[in-house]
Amino acid sequence: MPKQVTDIEPAYLSIAGSVAYTGLSRSHIYLAKRAGKILCVKAGRRTLVARASLDQYLAMLPKADRK
């Protein structure tokens, strides 16, 4: 069955959307952007973050220790 328009996930998220998607703080998103660890583009005044780069960034973070 073809995907409905509402089923399509955006390739880019706003900073606020990135915070909601990852659970990271806004400051953490900006630090990762500044360090070149996530891909961001500008659309006018808006900063958009590539969802794929967020997934890659989260995957490379160290695993939490189980105690």
Residue pairs with C-beta under 8 A, 6 or more apart in sequence:
9 51
10 17
10 51
11 50
11 51
11 52
12 41
12 48
12 49
12 50
12 51
13 21
13 48
13 49
13 51
13 54
14 46
14 47
14 48
14 49
15 26
15 29
15 30
15 47
15 49
16 26
17 49
18 24
18 29
18 49
18 54
19 25
19 26
19 29
21 51
21 54
22 29
22 54
22 58
24 32
29 38
29 49
32 38
32 57
33 40
33 47
33 49
37 53
37 57
38 49
38 50
38 53
38 54
38 57
39 49
39 50
39 52
39 53
40 47
40 48
40 49
40 50
41 47
41 48
41 50
42 48
